[in-house]
Amino acid sequence: MPKRSAAPPAAPQAGPPAEDDVWPRVTRELADDLAVDALSRDRAGKPPFDELARLREAGLPALLTPPGPHRGGSDWRTACAVIREIAAADGSIGELLGRHYALTWSARFFGTPETADALERGTAAAQWLLAGDTTVPGAGCDTPAPARATAPTGLTLTPTAAGYLLNGRRSFAAGATVADRLVLGAVCTTTGDSLIALVDPAHPGVTSDPDHDRLGQRLTGAGTLTFDDVPVPPAGILGSAAHDEHHVTPYATLAPLALRLALAHVGLGIAEGALAEARDVSRAAPHNWPAEDLDTAAYREQPGGDPYLLLAYGELVAAAHTAAAVVEPATEALARGLLMGQDLGVDERADIAVLVAAAEAVTNESAIRITTRILELTATADAPVHDPGFDRFWRNARVLTAQRSPAHSLRAIGDHYLNGTQPPLMLRI
């Protein structure tokens, strides 16, 4: 396990570009710091206020915003590398950062350049951690506006002379109890439009019900929020999300794809973190095998030299490399799509959707396979006497991948490949 630094990494000076050499070093030091006490923090299961303080001290909430011409921020590739490395140390904190970064793009997807600039500057200046969800339960191309406006499971915005009032109740997989600002999709009660709102969770009209009994990803601050006449000023409306294919733009439909790909990087990071920690344990563990086993002769002097153990690790490393190889083209494609902005076409969006769906499916399968096998390998008689806590990686991977079934995504990929069918814009494959 990596040694903990004497103190959390010092925050870089404000405004350095994401490509500066300082950011890989800061991310690596922060990941080392989080890895040291990840197991004890997971077992405590407390809201991640201390972890967020470490993130802010390192400057990551500001770094993980879209790049701007006269300020910091990071491009998609850089941000995913940061998210993945943090997730390898602590999957919960990786998920918080992945969702945060995807949400910082919300105003670009749904609003105007002015609202996007305001959100991104405010987030970077105050180092807000964003949480929430821009989707609207029940809002889809086949759902009439009145039904959307009265959907009991979602959030509603009622127009007033001063803006809107937000009401409703919704559960969130991350950030519900610790976020500085919420980015939420809600239905306007008068028009049925799906609006994207920026909300301060510190308002007294917001009450939270933390989820204390999660199997894994225990440090994401998951929970359910209830909104009771929470005021949202006009400036708090980041934009609107079209609810049918005749009005939605291909660029806006990148929003769910961005989130899913960010979470795929989290899953890959969890798998890579499990492998790295298991490697350290296996190297240090004593191994005794029969002298008559001639296959072990070449490895007898090496720690972790059991040929069967080597085979197992070889298979797991290959699975991780395979997942990384599938994630990479999806990351590159989405990065290009983000740069295209409103010029993104339907065909380009379809290609991105298929690549993201493939990355998600392969990464989820690999994360479960790797963390399950690591749990088996480290639970043998050769494992150290102390509990290395590898169940944490397995539980985190289980909870993360359970948030979405890949079945309909794989069917859409097959339909696209066999028949050339374009995935519908409103289908979040």
Phi and psi in degrees as a GROMACS rama.xvg file:
@    title "Ramachandran Plot"
@    xaxis  label "Phi"
@    yaxis  label "Psi"
@TYPE xy
-63.5532  148.87  PRO-2
-74.1298  141.264  LYS-3
-78.2226  135.981  ARG-4
-68.6851  158.225  SER-5
-59.2764  -32.9777  ALA-6
-150.106  157.024  ALA-7
-55.6548  149.679  PRO-8
-58.6382  140.817  PRO-9
-68.5386  144.212  ALA-10
-68.9614  137.673  ALA-11
-65.7169  162.083  PRO-12
-63.4778  148.72  GLN-13
-61.5578  136.561  ALA-14
90.2516  7.57474  GLY-15
-71.8044  147.279  PRO-16
-65.445  151.987  PRO-17
-62.5555  -26.375  ALA-18
-78.2107  -9.44611  GLU-19
-59.016  146.731  ASP-20
-62.6624  -17.0453  ASP-21
-66.5606  -32.6721  VAL-22
-69.8718  -42.6027  TRP-23
-59.7025  -37.8012  PRO-24
-67.0469  -45.7231  ARG-25
-61.1656  -43.9622  VAL-26
-63.0247  -43.9603  THR-27
-63.1405  -43.3799  ARG-28
-65.5327  -40.2361  GLU-29
-66.0113  -41.0634  LEU-30
-61.9438  -42.1088  ALA-31
-60.9921  -41.2106  ASP-32
-64.5244  -42.5214  ASP-33
-70.0134  -33.2329  LEU-34
-67.3366  -30.8227  ALA-35
-62.9223  -44.7123  VAL-36
-111.894  21.3904  ASP-37
-60.2358  -41.0722  ALA-38
-66.6466  -46.257  LEU-39
-66.2609  -36.7392  SER-40
-68.4092  -37.7936  ARG-41
-62.0455  -41.8966  ASP-42
-70.0088  -32.9181  ARG-43
-71.0363  -36.7605  ALA-44
63.637  31.4555  GLY-45
-84.8091  158.361  LYS-46
-56.7578  140.986  PRO-47
-81.4096  50.824  PRO-48
-68.2468  -41.3355  PHE-49
-63.2871  -41.4621  ASP-50
-62.9348  -39.5974  GLU-51
-67.0072  -33.7222  LEU-52
-62.5618  -38.4983  ALA-53
-65.6888  -41.6707  ARG-54
-61.9817  -44.0011  LEU-55
-67.0464  -38.6576  ARG-56
-63.3921  -32.9955  GLU-57
-81.2151  -14.4743  ALA-58
85.6631  15.2603  GLY-59
-71.5542  -37.2705  LEU-60
-58.5969  -35.1075  PRO-61
-74.9344  -38.51  ALA-62
-62.5587  -41.6341  LEU-63
-85.901  62.3548  LEU-64
-132.036  158.891  THR-65
-59.8827  146.988  PRO-66
-69.1776  143.113  PRO-67
-124.041  160.19  GLY-68
-68.1422  -27.2862  PRO-69
-125.059  25.9464  HIS-70
-155.209  -176.22  ARG-71
-76.7621  -137.316  GLY-72
96.4211  173.753  GLY-73
-141.576  148.483  SER-74
-74.8851  171.281  ASP-75
-60.6747  -42.4055  TRP-76
-65.0797  -45.4976  ARG-77
-62.2291  -45.1235  THR-78
-62.1832  -42.9562  ALA-79
-63.9647  -36.0385  CYS-80
-64.0596  -40.1808  ALA-81
-65.2504  -47.9296  VAL-82
-59.5787  -43.705  ILE-83
-64.7625  -41.4988  ARG-84
-68.4836  -40.5367  GLU-85
-65.6272  -39.653  ILE-86
-63.8433  -31.7372  ALA-87
-63.303  -31.5938  ALA-88
-85.2616  -39.4182  ALA-89
-152.927  105.316  ASP-90
-61.3927  -36.0623  GLY-91
-63.394  -45.9009  SER-92
-69.5357  -33.6646  ILE-93
-61.444  -40.9881  GLY-94
-65.5939  -42.0426  GLU-95
-56.2053  -45.0871  LEU-96
-70.2912  -37.9878  LEU-97
-63.1199  -44.5107  GLY-98
-67.0646  -40.3464  ARG-99
-56.814  -49.7714  HIS-100
-65.261  -41.6298  TYR-101
-61.5901  -38.6491  ALA-102
-72.5041  -25.7307  LEU-103
-66.0373  -16.1735  THR-104
-87.8067  -4.16391  TRP-105
-56.6384  -45.0092  SER-106
-67.5023  -28.8462  ALA-107
-68.7489  -37.2547  ARG-108
-71.2799  -41.5047  PHE-109
-113.713  -14.4676  PHE-110
-117.816  -153.118  GLY-111
-104.859  165.452  THR-112
-56.8772  -33.1424  PRO-113
-68.3323  -46.1149  GLU-114
-66.9082  -35.5417  THR-115
-63.9407  -44.8663  ALA-116
-63.3316  -40.241  ASP-117
-64.1188  -44.54  ALA-118
-63.6802  -46.1465  LEU-119
-69.9377  -39.7187  GLU-120
-66.4825  -43.0823  ARG-121
-63.0542  -41.632  GLY-122
-63.3726  -44.8872  THR-123
-68.5815  -42.4071  ALA-124
-66.1698  -42.7061  ALA-125
-94.2084  -2.85749  ALA-126
51.4418  46.4677  GLN-127
-64.9783  145.756  TRP-128
-100.006  120.648  LEU-129
-91.3428  144.063  LEU-130
-143.009  172.002  ALA-131
130.486  -158.209  GLY-132
-161.621  127.071  ASP-133
-88.8306  -6.06768  THR-134
-78.56  156.423  THR-135
-117.999  109.426  VAL-136
-53.8336  129.794  PRO-137
88.2432  -10.0653  GLY-138
-89.6967  117.3  ALA-139
-159.738  175.509  GLY-140
-67.5078  -17.4877  CYS-141
-105.156  8.18333  ASP-142
-104.372  119.83  THR-143
-63.3494  152.912  PRO-144
-57.2087  -44.5562  ALA-145
-60.7369  -37.2426  PRO-146
-66.7838  -39.1161  ALA-147
-64.5177  -40.6249  ARG-148
-67.9629  -21.6932  ALA-149
-114.119  13.3327  THR-150
-60.636  121.823  ALA-151
-72.5686  -18.0645  PRO-152
-92.7166  -4.63894  THR-153
-110.364  -160.957  GLY-154
-114.918  147.067  LEU-155
-124.02  149.2  THR-156
-119.791  119.408  LEU-157
-104.152  121.141  THR-158
-63.0388  142.057  PRO-159
-135.649  175.511  THR-160
-63.4541  -26.873  ALA-161
-100.544  3.13208  ALA-162
141.186  -109.469  GLY-163
-144.256  161.63  TYR-164
-118.987  127.443  LEU-165
-96.2851  130.801  LEU-166
-137.999  154.61  ASN-167
130.998  -175.052  GLY-168
-143.147  136.562  ARG-169
-154.761  144.597  ARG-170
-95.6184  147.949  SER-171
-134.462  138.187  PHE-172
-74.9178  -16.5259  ALA-173
-157.016  145.837  ALA-174
82.2245  -1.63019  GLY-175
-61.8363  -34.966  ALA-176
-101.238  -6.56038  THR-177
-130.474  -7.46087  VAL-178
-66.7152  149.344  ALA-179
-85.1891  -33.1747  ASP-180
-142.768  148.847  ARG-181
-111.722  134.693  LEU-182
-108.705  114.332  VAL-183
-129.023  140.816  LEU-184
-91.9366  130.212  GLY-185
-144.779  159.017  ALA-186
-100.147  130.971  VAL-187
-72.1752  127.902  CYS-188
-71.3521  -18.7347  THR-189
-97.1513  -33.4137  THR-190
-108.785  -19.7564  THR-191
79.6152  3.05749  GLY-192
-70.2486  147.929  ASP-193
-91.5844  113.749  SER-194
-107.913  151.884  LEU-195
-109.269  118.564  ILE-196
-117.276  145.975  ALA-197
-102.939  122.249  LEU-198
-127.323  140.457  VAL-199
-89.4895  113.798  ASP-200
-71.7381  -7.72402  PRO-201
-78.9566  -7.83137  ALA-202
-62.2042  140.442  HIS-203
-61.6406  -17.1076  PRO-204
-78.8434  -3.00948  GLY-205
-105.001  122.259  VAL-206
-120.373  146.253  THR-207
-120.928  148.34  SER-208
-125.951  93.3214  ASP-209
-63.3908  150.801  PRO-210
-96.1694  101.18  ASP-211
-92.9773  -5.74223  HIS-212
-117.546  35.2848  ASP-213
-75.1487  146.876  ARG-214
-68.0951  -45.5921  LEU-215
-144.22  -177.069  GLY-216
47.7902  49.6811  GLN-217
-74.991  -15.159  ARG-218
-107.499  24.1439  LEU-219
-89.3625  -5.28521  THR-220
70.2455  36.343  GLY-221
-69.0087  155.525  ALA-222
166.882  -174.192  GLY-223
-115.651  134.361  THR-224
-112.591  139.207  LEU-225
-114.9  132.336  THR-226
-114.871  124.506  PHE-227
-125.984  98.0934  ASP-228
51.8405  50.2095  ASP-229
-82.8772  121.355  VAL-230
-72.4888  138.474  PRO-231
-126.505  111.844  VAL-232
-70.4103  164.588  PRO-233
-54.2605  -36.5594  PRO-234
-68.059  -16.1781  ALA-235
-83.0469  -5.33401  GLY-236
-89.0228  110.942  ILE-237
-80.3912  -19.642  LEU-238
159.863  -168.745  GLY-239
-131.97  145.58  SER-240
-107.051  117.438  ALA-241
-62.5994  146.362  ALA-242
-110.837  13.7186  HIS-243
-148.489  159.917  ASP-244
-67.3051  -17.6798  GLU-245
-78.0514  -15.2972  HIS-246
-119.843  -20.8964  HIS-247
-73.4071  144.08  VAL-248
-96.9798  147.97  THR-249
-54.9981  -36.1908  PRO-250
-63.9905  -40.4926  TYR-251
-63.9043  -30.1474  ALA-252
-77.3278  -0.424507  THR-253
-73.6639  -16.2721  LEU-254
-56.4295  -55.0353  ALA-255
-67.574  -30.125  PRO-256
-67.6112  -38.1452  LEU-257
-62.0588  -44.2175  ALA-258
-63.9452  -44.924  LEU-259
-64.4503  -38.3044  ARG-260
-71.1322  -36.6596  LEU-261
-60.7846  -40.9528  ALA-262
-71.1628  -27.9102  LEU-263
-64.3102  -38.6652  ALA-264
-65.1459  -34.5945  HIS-265
-63.8419  -47.2211  VAL-266
-60.4456  -41.6487  GLY-267
-65.1811  -39.4413  LEU-268
-62.447  -40.7185  GLY-269
-59.9821  -44.8674  ILE-270
-63.2008  -43.7957  ALA-271
-67.0306  -36.5025  GLU-272
-65.0314  -40.8271  GLY-273
-62.3298  -42.9097  ALA-274
-62.3921  -44.5989  LEU-275
-64.0022  -44.2882  ALA-276
-69.5424  -38.3371  GLU-277
-65.1418  -36.1846  ALA-278
-60.3625  -44.0125  ARG-279
-63.5837  -40.3973  ASP-280
-66.7076  -43.3354  VAL-281
-67.1024  -34.3198  SER-282
-65.4783  -35.6978  ARG-283
-86.2471  -16.8644  ALA-284
-78.6069  139.154  ALA-285
-71.2042  142.407  PRO-286
-128.638  130.256  HIS-287
-123.049  123.235  ASN-288
-134.987  157.674  TRP-289
-59.8134  139.839  PRO-290
-65.0364  -28.9241  ALA-291
-73.8535  -7.00676  GLU-292
-79.5477  92.5776  ASP-293
-65.1566  -23.5692  LEU-294
-64.2817  -19.4783  ASP-295
-91.8145  -3.7677  THR-296
-57.3709  -42.804  ALA-297
-70.6086  -16.2128  ALA-298
-112.445  4.07125  TYR-299
-61.3054  -30.016  ARG-300
-90.4514  -3.53194  GLU-301
-97.216  141.118  GLN-302
-67.0473  141.188  PRO-303
63.4576  39.1009  GLY-304
-93.5481  5.05859  GLY-305
-60.4906  121.131  ASP-306
-61.0531  -30.1634  PRO-307
-71.6571  -34.104  TYR-308
-67.9471  -40.0158  LEU-309
-62.0763  -41.2154  LEU-310
-61.8073  -44.6524  LEU-311
-60.4422  -46.0421  ALA-312
-67.3996  -36.2898  TYR-313
-59.75  -42.4774  GLY-314
-64.8476  -39.8759  GLU-315
-71.4573  -40.4881  LEU-316
-63.4242  -40.7225  VAL-317
-62.161  -39.1695  ALA-318
-64.3398  -40.1657  ALA-319
-65.836  -41.8735  ALA-320
-64.1367  -37.0016  HIS-321
-63.7956  -45.2382  THR-322
-62.3217  -42.9158  ALA-323
-62.7014  -36.7587  ALA-324
-67.5756  -29.7465  ALA-325
-81.4984  -34.6212  VAL-326
-68.5767  -35.0101  VAL-327
-59.7883  -50.8291  GLU-328
-64.3438  -31.9231  PRO-329
-65.4172  -40.4083  ALA-330
-63.4529  -44.4392  THR-331
-64.9791  -41.5001  GLU-332
-65.4187  -42.9538  ALA-333
-67.7944  -37.0728  LEU-334
-59.8284  -42.1514  ALA-335
-65.6946  -41.2192  ARG-336
-62.627  -39.4969  GLY-337
-64.026  -37.1396  LEU-338
-69.2207  -28.8773  LEU-339
-71.3103  -27.0518  MET-340
60.6332  -137.919  GLY-341
-68.8924  -8.46465  GLN-342
-79.73  -6.11138  ASP-343
-61.6588  130.914  LEU-344
-97.8193  172.157  GLY-345
-63.2894  -41.5799  VAL-346
-65.2997  -43.916  ASP-347
-63.0436  -40.332  GLU-348
-64.3773  -39.328  ARG-349
-63.0249  -41.9895  ALA-350
-62.8133  -41.6045  ASP-351
-63.1929  -44.5857  ILE-352
-59.9021  -42.1701  ALA-353
-66.6291  -42.6209  VAL-354
-65.4126  -40.6755  LEU-355
-65.8041  -42.4005  VAL-356
-62.256  -40.7699  ALA-357
-65.3152  -42.9906  ALA-358
-61.863  -42.2361  ALA-359
-63.846  -46.1242  GLU-360
-64.2995  -46.718  ALA-361
-67.757  -42.1494  VAL-362
-65.8622  -43.2624  THR-363
-60.2427  -44.9613  ASN-364
-64.0522  -42.614  GLU-365
-66.9863  -40.4953  SER-366
-62.0947  -43.101  ALA-367
-66.6265  -44.9466  ILE-368
-62.3943  -46.1147  ARG-369
-66.9321  -47.5946  ILE-370
-69.2131  -32.2552  THR-371
-66.935  -46.6458  THR-372
-67.3317  -37.415  ARG-373
-62.3468  -40.2362  ILE-374
-61.1031  -38.8701  LEU-375
-69.4521  -43.4008  GLU-376
-66.4237  -36.5582  LEU-377
-87.7831  -1.80414  THR-378
-99.9594  10.633  ALA-379
-80.3961  175.249  THR-380
-65.3626  -21.0272  ALA-381
-80.9428  -7.46365  ASP-382
-70.2233  155.647  ALA-383
-59.9922  160.745  PRO-384
-64.2332  -40.2793  VAL-385
-72.4789  156.292  HIS-386
-81.4741  113.717  ASP-387
-75.1335  -9.00909  PRO-388
72.314  32.6599  GLY-389
-73.5194  -10.5523  PHE-390
-62.908  -23.4692  ASP-391
-59.5519  -44.3423  ARG-392
-65.0143  -42.089  PHE-393
-64.2697  -45.42  TRP-394
-63.5466  -41.6637  ARG-395
-63.1825  -42.9902  ASN-396
-64.8992  -39.6114  ALA-397
-61.4797  -48.5431  ARG-398
-67.0123  -40.9722  VAL-399
-64.5592  -45.9905  LEU-400
-76.4403  -21.2989  THR-401
-74.0808  -11.1006  ALA-402
-68.4891  -15.4068  GLN-403
-155.458  132.703  ARG-404
-86.998  135.306  SER-405
-83.0148  -2.5667  PRO-406
-58.914  -50.6611  ALA-407
-71.6393  -27.1528  HIS-408
-65.8708  -43.3743  SER-409
-65.6002  -37.1248  LEU-410
-63.9068  -40.1676  ARG-411
-65.6518  -37.9138  ALA-412
-62.5481  -45.5435  ILE-413
-62.004  -40.7303  GLY-414
-65.132  -39.6258  ASP-415
-65.3414  -40.2885  HIS-416
-74.4082  -45.3319  TYR-417
-77.0969  -42.2608  LEU-418
-111.845  -4.14659  ASN-419
69.6797  18.6965  GLY-420
-71.9041  131.839  THR-421
-78.3933  128.32  GLN-422
-60.2454  130.22  PRO-423
-55.557  143.409  PRO-424
-60.2364  -35.1404  LEU-425
-85.8753  -4.64186  MET-426
-86.4591  114.744  LEU-427
-84.6836  71.293  ARG-428
